[in-house]
Amino acid sequence: MRWTAGALALLLCSCGYHTAGHADLMPKTIQSVCIPAFRNATSRYKLSDHLPEAISREFIARTRYHISSDLDSCDAILRGQVVNYLANQTTVDPVTGRATAADIHVFLSITFTERATGQVLYSNPSFTMNERYEISTDPIAYFEESDAGLNRVATSVARQVVSAILNKF
């Protein structure tokens, strides 16, 4: 009897907090999201292709929204632009003088808009992401790691963008 009263008291006195991003507070009219190709102001061509794909996968994995390819029939549009891309060697092998590690820095502008009203639901004009990757110093075992680094950047950007959008609501 005591534990029943205690459980009932806990239930009635709960604080009402919820985990961010799990509440359904985004406008009810949004059922589908379109993520068109990102504009690219850099010379790194593959990055603007990887980002919308990774963000689409993240939306599918974490939300109830349908990803649409039609700008005219979707409920919301997530647009992005790769503003800048920098890749710098950060570590050098003192014997060979070859780079052994590099950092990728990606600068983006992201906007999530409700299509019907034009209301901006989320915007970050100065989104940045960094990723580090190793470079083999052995010419025989050399494997180009920059593409793998770009994939990791795209995945990290996707997680952070979708989290930022969900946490806003």
C-alpha positions, 0 to 999 in steps of 0.5 A: 500500500505504501509503495502505491501511494509513493508511486502515485505521488511521484506520478502526480508531482512529476516536473514535466521536463522532456528530453530536447528534440523529442517533443513534437513542437515543430509546426504540425504542417511539416510532414516532409523536408526537402534537402536540395544540393548545397551551393558550393563556393569552394573548389572542393566539389565532393563535399557539397554532394556528401552533406545533403545525403548525410543530413537526409540520412540523419533526418530519416534516422532521428525524426518522423519526417519524410525526405522529399526530392520535390521542392514544390510539394515538400513542407520545409526546405533545408538549404545550405552553402559550403562557404569555405573549406580549408585543409591544413597539414598539422603534423609532419614526420621529421625524418621524411618531411611528409605530412602525417596528419591534416585538419579539415575546416568546413564553413557552412551557411544553413537555413531551414524554412517552412515552404508555405509561409517562408518562416525561417525555423532555423538559421546558422549562417556561420556553422563550422565543423573540423575533422582531423585525419591521418596520412600514411608516410609510407609511399607503398601503404599510402591511402588517400584519407581526405575522402574518408575525412570528408565523409566524417565531416559530413556525418558530424555536420548532419548530426549537429544540424539535425540536433540543432533543429530539433533542440530549437523546438 
